[in-house]
Structure formats: C-alpha cells, structure tokens
Amino acid sequence: MKPRYFTATDDDINACRTTDIYFVRTMEILKSRGMLDERAFAEMTVGSLPGCWKWGVFCGLEEALRFMEGRDVDIYGVPEGTIFPSRTQSGLKLPLLSLDGKYSEYCMPESPMLGFMCHSTGVATMAARCRIAAEDKPMMAFGVRRSHPAISPMLDRSSYIGGCDGVSSLMGAELIGEEPNGTMPHALIVMMGSSKLAFAAFDEIIDSSVQRIALADTYSDEKSEAVMAAETIKDLYGIRLDTPASRRGSFSEIIKEVRWELDIRGFTDVKIIVSGGLDETSIPDLVRAGVDGFGVGTSISNAPTVDFALDIVEKDGKPVAKRGKLGGKKYVFRCPDCNSWEISPNESDIPVCLCCGSDMKPAFEKLMENGKRIYGERSPKEIRAYVLKQLETMEL
C-alpha cells in the first residue's frame, strides 16, 4: 500500500531503509571479500558547533539506543542531557559516543543513528540557550507547526529536555508526561468577529482548569485589548502578545505600556506572555521590559543541526583513522566542578583540569553490551532536571 505521507515508518528505520546508499555498497563489498566479521572501534565527535555556540546539550540518545538494540555491538557514551563542548581543554575533538564490534553490525545503521542525535541535540541546545536568556520566567515550546508533523513528538521532547517548561502539541505533551500548554489563536478571534466575544466565549466554554490567557493584539492596540481582556475575564491569568513584526516598532516599549495600563486599573496580577520570532538574542531585552513568560517556536524547532560524525579509529585492535581524526581508542574524562573535558589514550592516565587543578573523572558509561541495553531509560523530566542543574554554571 502506498504511504499517505512522505515519512519513514518504524519498520523502515529499523531496516535501515533511510540509510545512505554508499553503506549498502560497502556491505556488498565487505561480504564479497569475506570481511563481515572484521571488528572496528568507532567514535562520534563534532568538529565544531553551529554559530557562536560554546556548548551543546546531548540529546536523542534514547532513540539511538532503541534503534541499535539487538545489533551485536558494545556502545559507550555520556548520559543523555550532558552539556558538552566540541573540543577538550587541550583543543582535541571530544568523543561523546563509541561503538565496538563487527563493523558490519553498525555500517548500515550509521546514518539513522546519527540522525536521531544530530537533530535532537540541535533542538535541545537552542532550547537551553533560550532557557538561560529567559532566566526564571516560564517558557513554552510553540514550534511544532514550523516542522514536519511526523517529528513533532521528538521536537517537543528535545525542547522540554533543553529547558522549556511545557509544550503545545498533544503527542509531545503525552510523550513527556505533561499537559499540553497553549492560549488561543488569532483564528478564534477572527471567527468570533471581535476580541471581546472571543474572550467571553473562551471563559464560558473552556474548562476552568485551563489558565485564562487572552491573545491581545488581533484588531486593536495591545494595551486596549489587554484591558478589555482583564475586564471581560474575571480570573484572567495573563495576556499574550504576538504582535506582528510590521507593527512592533519597539516591542519592549509596547510591553511597558501594557503593564502600565493594566496596573493603574488594578490588574497587577495579570501576567504578560509574549511570542513570535523570539530567540536567545531577543529574549533578554523583553525580560528587562517586564515580560512574565515566553512562547518560543521557530528558533527552537528549526535549530541548527549538530554535525556529529562517526569515524573508525581502531581496526582489529590497531589504531587507524582518516585525515583530520585521531587514531586509536580514547578514554574520556570530565571535571565534575568546571565542566572541562579531556581525552587520554590510556585509562590510567587521568588528566588534570586546567581550570581548577582537580583530577578529572571518567565520563563514559557502558550503554549497551552485545546489543543488550545496560543504560536504563530516563524520563524526559529526569533528563531535563540534569540539564537545568548543569545550566546553572553555563553562559551563552
């Protein structure tokens, strides 16, 4: 049966039908030369992170492990949610994952396995950058409408792990074990014919457990619609401003006006939520202007992909590597206090942190042995807590 949508099924992915053709040809050649049992050790690194990023949030490991389960390979790596640089303190490429076994076991799976982590890591990292910019203000992920619907659960999970407090899509919220978050669309107000009618209908019809947040920028000036919402909805939690760029001028000045007009009428408890074209560079000014919460969409869901690469560095126990890569198995260490990283060719050679002088600690865990998982599944909430703890000492 011809698929309705242009997406791969679980069976397609598990069968490696989304891999690159050159891996198919590689397997054909290795089979013809009787080399399917040749062992190789490979490491996943990234040469550099996108733009001005100093660090990334490692995400997508859970999907990668589910995909690799049952394939006769050992996997080592850092836990999902680990904040990492692209280079060690001495400037060497930092491995985040390693695979050991017959190369034929992970030749075809390479492309989909990397895809799980490259995309998710980019999304989680951008969410974490916005999290730092938003300080302690609530921040919701509103970006699923900007990407293919088939990946909306992954986008919301990665956004949540990176630091968003909630997500808007039904499936994404179900995946992370939370209720979906959202307000009202401009379409409701347009269909009702007026902002006031829409506010009243929302308050009358929608269950009282849902926070009353009114969209206050559809037809009239933001401050007049904000006051209208506060006067229409008795228990109004907040108003949302999604002012289009063509009308914004100084968005921070609009926010200050709205806050003033609400306050002088006694609506001091009504929150101001903003959305529309926000990222880590625009959020700080809005925090200073008095914004109480953010809905961040496109900048997170369309975050740059992190270009992880998987390279063979050892074959049959002997160091090998293509140009630009370091041959031989590496042991990865991390300073528990400074988040500095280093690698060593010997497990017993424990590096010293150049920042604080402390001995570093081994950073890798054994995640899978002979295709059987050792690393237990962590909930998105657990991974997010791990990320937020690390973010306390991170800077953009």
matplotlib code that plots the C-alpha trace (Angstrom):
import matplotlib.pyplot as plt

x = [0.0, 1.4, 2.1, -0.1, 2.7, 6.3, 7.7, 9.5, 7.8, 9.4, 9.9, 11.6, 14.0, 14.8, 15.5, 17.9, 15.9, 16.8, 20.5, 22.9, 23.4, 27.2, 26.8, 24.8, 27.6, 30.2, 28.4, 28.2, 32.0, 32.8, 30.6, 32.3, 35.7, 34.7, 35.2, 31.8, 33.4, 36.1, 36.0, 36.3, 36.1, 34.4, 33.9, 31.3, 32.6, 31.7, 34.3, 32.6, 29.2, 26.9, 27.3, 28.7, 27.6, 30.2, 28.5, 25.7, 23.1, 23.4, 20.0, 18.5, 20.4, 17.2, 16.1, 19.6, 19.8, 16.3, 17.4, 20.7, 19.2, 19.6, 22.6, 25.7, 27.7, 29.0, 28.2, 29.8, 29.0, 27.8, 24.3, 21.6, 21.3, 25.0, 26.3, 29.4, 31.9, 33.1, 36.7, 38.6, 40.6, 43.6, 41.7, 41.1, 37.8, 35.7, 34.1, 30.6, 29.8, 31.8, 30.9, 32.9, 32.1, 31.9, 31.7, 29.0, 26.8, 26.8, 27.7, 24.1, 22.7, 25.2, 23.0, 19.8, 21.6, 23.4, 20.2, 18.5, 21.2, 22.2, 18.7, 17.6, 20.9, 20.4, 16.9, 17.7, 20.7, 18.7, 16.0, 18.8, 20.1, 16.7, 16.2, 19.3, 18.1, 14.6, 16.1, 13.5, 10.5, 8.1, 9.0, 6.8, 7.7, 5.4, 7.4, 5.7, 3.8, 7.1, 8.3, 7.0, 4.2, 5.8, 8.6, 6.6, 6.9, 10.7, 10.8, 8.7, 10.7, 14.0, 12.7, 11.5, 14.8, 16.6, 14.7, 11.2, 8.6, 5.9, 5.0, 2.0, 1.4, -0.9, 1.6, 4.6, 2.9, 1.9, 5.5, 6.9, 4.1, 2.7, -0.5, -0.2, 0.1, -1.4, -3.7, -6.0, -5.2, -6.0, -8.3, -10.7, -11.0, -11.4, -14.1, -15.9, -15.8, -14.4, -11.8, -14.3, -16.7, -13.8, -12.6, -16.1, -16.7, -13.3, -14.1, -17.6, -16.8, -13.3, -12.8, -12.0, -8.8, -7.3, -5.4, -7.2, -4.7, -6.1, -4.5, -4.5, -3.2, -5.7, -7.7, -6.8, -4.0, -2.3, -3.0, -6.6, -7.2, -5.2, -7.5, -10.6, -9.5, -8.9, -12.4, -14.1, -12.5, -12.8, -10.0, -7.6, -4.2, -2.5, -2.5, -0.4, 1.2, 2.1, 2.4, 3.5, 6.9, 5.3, 3.5, 6.1, 8.4, 9.9, 8.3, 9.7, 8.0, 4.7, 5.1, 5.8, 2.7, 0.6, 2.0, 1.3, -2.3, -3.1, -1.5, -3.2, -6.6, -5.8, -4.9, -1.5, -1.7, -2.3, 0.8, 2.3, 3.2, 4.9, 5.6, 6.5, 10.0, 11.8, 15.3, 18.2, 19.2, 15.7, 14.5, 16.8, 15.5, 11.9, 12.8, 14.0, 10.8, 8.8, 7.6, 6.4, 6.6, 7.6, 6.3, 9.2, 8.7, 10.7, 14.1, 13.9, 12.2, 14.3, 17.5, 20.8, 21.7, 24.8, 27.0, 28.1, 30.3, 31.1, 34.7, 36.6, 39.6, 40.7, 40.6, 41.4, 42.9, 45.3, 45.0, 43.6, 42.0, 41.3, 42.9, 41.6, 40.8, 42.9, 43.6, 43.1, 40.6, 40.2, 39.2, 37.0, 37.3, 35.3, 36.0, 32.9, 33.3, 34.4, 32.8, 36.2, 36.9, 39.9, 40.8, 43.6, 44.8, 45.3, 42.6, 45.1, 46.4, 43.9, 44.0, 44.1, 41.6, 43.4, 40.8, 40.8, 43.6, 41.4, 41.7, 39.0, 36.6, 35.7, 32.8, 31.7, 29.2, 28.7, 25.3, 25.0, 26.7, 26.4, 23.2, 21.6, 20.9, 22.6, 21.8, 18.3, 15.7, 15.5, 12.2, 12.2, 11.7, 14.8, 16.9, 15.6, 16.5, 20.0, 20.3, 18.9, 21.5, 24.3, 22.9, 23.4, 27.0, 26.8, 26.9, 25.9]
y = [0.0, 3.4, 5.6, 8.6, 10.8, 11.2, 9.7, 6.6, 4.0, 2.4, -0.7, 1.4, 2.9, -0.3, -2.0, 0.9, 1.9, 5.6, 5.0, 6.3, 4.1, 4.1, 2.0, -0.6, -0.8, -1.0, -4.0, -5.6, -5.3, -6.4, -9.5, -10.4, -10.2, -12.2, -9.2, -9.1, -10.4, -7.7, -5.7, -2.0, 0.7, 3.9, 7.3, 10.0, 13.6, 17.0, 19.3, 22.5, 23.6, 25.9, 29.6, 31.0, 28.1, 27.2, 24.1, 21.7, 19.6, 15.9, 14.6, 11.8, 9.0, 7.2, 6.8, 5.8, 3.0, 1.7, 1.6, -0.2, -2.7, -6.3, -5.4, -7.2, -4.2, -2.6, 1.1, 3.6, 7.2, 10.1, 10.2, 12.0, 15.6, 16.0, 19.5, 19.3, 21.4, 20.3, 20.3, 19.2, 21.7, 20.9, 21.6, 18.0, 16.7, 15.3, 11.8, 11.6, 8.0, 5.0, 1.7, -1.6, -4.7, -6.1, -3.2, -4.9, -4.6, -0.7, 0.1, 0.4, 1.8, 4.8, 7.4, 6.9, 6.6, 9.9, 11.5, 10.7, 12.6, 15.4, 16.8, 16.4, 17.8, 21.0, 21.5, 20.8, 23.2, 26.0, 25.5, 25.6, 28.8, 30.4, 29.0, 30.9, 34.1, 33.8, 33.4, 32.1, 33.0, 30.3, 29.3, 27.1, 25.3, 26.5, 25.3, 22.2, 24.0, 25.0, 21.5, 18.2, 16.8, 13.4, 14.6, 16.9, 14.5, 14.5, 18.3, 18.7, 16.1, 17.8, 21.3, 20.1, 18.4, 21.6, 23.7, 24.5, 24.3, 22.9, 22.1, 22.8, 19.6, 16.8, 14.0, 15.9, 16.5, 12.9, 11.8, 14.0, 13.1, 16.7, 18.5, 20.5, 24.3, 27.0, 30.0, 30.9, 31.6, 34.7, 32.5, 32.1, 35.9, 36.4, 33.7, 35.2, 38.7, 40.5, 40.1, 40.7, 38.0, 35.5, 36.3, 35.8, 32.6, 31.1, 31.9, 30.4, 27.2, 26.1, 24.0, 26.1, 24.1, 25.8, 29.0, 32.0, 33.7, 36.1, 37.0, 40.8, 42.1, 41.0, 44.0, 46.9, 48.4, 45.9, 47.9, 48.5, 44.8, 43.8, 46.0, 44.6, 41.0, 41.9, 43.4, 40.6, 37.6, 37.6, 35.3, 36.3, 34.7, 36.7, 38.2, 37.1, 39.5, 38.1, 41.5, 41.1, 42.4, 45.1, 46.6, 46.1, 49.1, 48.7, 45.6, 46.3, 49.7, 48.1, 45.7, 48.5, 50.4, 47.3, 46.7, 50.3, 50.3, 47.1, 48.1, 51.5, 49.7, 47.3, 44.3, 43.9, 40.1, 39.7, 38.3, 39.4, 36.5, 37.1, 35.0, 35.4, 35.4, 35.0, 33.6, 33.9, 37.3, 39.0, 37.5, 39.3, 42.8, 41.5, 40.1, 43.6, 45.1, 43.1, 40.0, 37.2, 34.3, 33.3, 31.1, 30.2, 28.4, 28.6, 29.3, 26.1, 23.7, 24.9, 25.0, 24.2, 20.5, 19.5, 17.7, 14.6, 12.2, 8.6, 7.5, 4.3, 4.9, 1.3, -1.9, -5.3, -3.6, -1.3, 2.5, 3.7, 7.0, 9.1, 12.5, 15.0, 12.4, 10.9, 7.2, 4.8, 4.3, 7.3, 7.4, 10.5, 12.4, 15.4, 17.7, 17.5, 21.1, 23.1, 21.1, 20.8, 17.8, 15.8, 12.6, 10.1, 7.1, 5.2, 4.7, 5.0, 8.4, 10.6, 14.2, 17.3, 20.1, 23.2, 25.4, 24.1, 21.6, 18.7, 15.2, 14.6, 11.7, 9.1, 10.5, 7.4, 4.8, 1.4, 1.8, -1.5, -4.8, -7.3, -5.4, -5.6, -2.3, -1.6, 2.1, 2.3, 4.6, 8.0, 10.0, 13.4, 15.0, 13.4, 14.3, 17.9, 18.2, 17.1, 19.7, 22.5, 21.6, 22.0, 25.2, 26.9, 27.4, 27.9, 31.1, 31.9]
z = [0.0, -1.0, 2.1, 2.5, 3.8, 2.9, 6.1, 7.2, 9.4, 12.4, 10.3, 7.6, 10.1, 11.8, 8.5, 7.7, 4.6, 5.5, 5.3, 2.6, -0.5, 0.0, 3.1, 1.1, -1.4, 1.4, 2.9, -0.6, -1.0, 2.5, 2.1, -1.3, 0.4, 3.4, 5.8, 7.5, 10.8, 10.8, 14.1, 14.3, 17.0, 16.0, 17.8, 17.4, 17.5, 16.2, 14.7, 15.7, 17.0, 15.0, 15.0, 18.3, 20.4, 23.1, 24.2, 23.2, 25.0, 24.1, 23.1, 21.1, 22.8, 23.8, 20.2, 19.1, 21.7, 20.9, 17.3, 18.0, 20.4, 19.1, 16.9, 18.2, 19.3, 22.5, 23.0, 25.4, 25.9, 28.0, 29.5, 27.6, 28.7, 29.1, 28.3, 26.2, 24.2, 20.8, 21.9, 25.0, 27.2, 25.0, 21.8, 20.7, 19.3, 22.1, 21.6, 23.0, 21.9, 20.8, 19.2, 19.4, 17.4, 13.9, 11.6, 9.6, 12.7, 12.5, 9.0, 7.6, 10.9, 10.9, 9.1, 11.0, 14.3, 13.8, 12.6, 15.9, 17.8, 15.4, 15.1, 18.7, 20.1, 18.0, 19.2, 22.9, 22.7, 21.3, 24.0, 26.6, 25.2, 25.3, 28.8, 30.0, 28.3, 29.8, 33.3, 35.7, 33.5, 32.2, 28.6, 26.4, 23.2, 20.4, 17.4, 16.1, 13.3, 11.8, 11.1, 9.6, 11.9, 11.9, 14.1, 16.5, 19.4, 19.0, 18.7, 21.9, 23.9, 22.9, 23.6, 27.0, 27.9, 26.8, 29.3, 28.1, 30.8, 28.6, 25.0, 22.9, 20.8, 22.0, 21.2, 22.5, 25.8, 26.1, 25.4, 28.2, 30.7, 30.9, 29.9, 26.7, 27.0, 24.8, 24.8, 21.9, 18.2, 16.2, 14.2, 17.1, 17.4, 13.7, 13.5, 16.5, 14.9, 17.9, 20.6, 23.4, 22.1, 21.8, 25.3, 26.8, 24.8, 25.9, 29.5, 29.3, 27.3, 28.1, 31.3, 34.4, 34.9, 31.8, 32.6, 31.1, 28.8, 26.2, 22.9, 23.0, 19.6, 16.9, 15.9, 18.3, 20.2, 22.5, 25.7, 24.9, 24.1, 27.2, 29.4, 27.5, 28.3, 32.0, 32.2, 30.4, 32.1, 35.9, 36.7, 33.8, 34.3, 31.6, 28.2, 25.2, 22.8, 19.4, 17.7, 14.0, 13.1, 10.8, 13.8, 16.5, 16.5, 19.9, 21.4, 24.8, 24.8, 23.9, 26.8, 29.2, 28.1, 28.5, 32.0, 33.0, 31.7, 33.5, 36.7, 37.0, 36.7, 39.4, 37.2, 38.7, 38.9, 35.2, 33.5, 30.2, 27.9, 24.6, 21.5, 17.8, 16.4, 19.7, 20.3, 22.8, 21.4, 21.7, 24.9, 27.4, 26.4, 26.9, 30.4, 31.3, 30.0, 32.4, 30.4, 32.7, 30.2, 26.7, 23.9, 21.7, 18.4, 15.2, 16.7, 18.7, 16.3, 13.4, 15.4, 13.5, 13.3, 15.2, 12.7, 14.6, 12.6, 13.3, 12.4, 12.7, 14.8, 15.5, 13.4, 14.8, 17.9, 15.9, 15.6, 12.2, 11.2, 8.2, 7.9, 10.4, 13.0, 15.8, 15.6, 18.5, 21.3, 23.6, 27.2, 28.0, 31.3, 32.7, 35.6, 37.9, 39.0, 35.9, 33.0, 31.4, 29.3, 28.2, 26.5, 27.0, 25.1, 28.4, 31.0, 33.8, 32.7, 34.5, 33.2, 35.5, 35.0, 33.8, 35.4, 39.0, 39.2, 40.2, 38.8, 36.2, 36.4, 33.7, 31.7, 29.7, 30.8, 29.1, 27.5, 25.5, 25.5, 22.7, 21.6, 25.0, 26.8, 30.1, 30.3, 31.7, 30.2, 31.8, 31.8, 30.0, 33.4, 34.8, 31.8, 31.9, 35.6, 34.8, 32.1, 34.3, 37.0, 34.6, 33.1, 36.5, 35.6, 31.9, 29.9, 26.3]

ax = plt.figure().add_subplot(projection="3d")
ax.plot(x, y, z, "-o")
ax.set_aspect("equal")
plt.show()
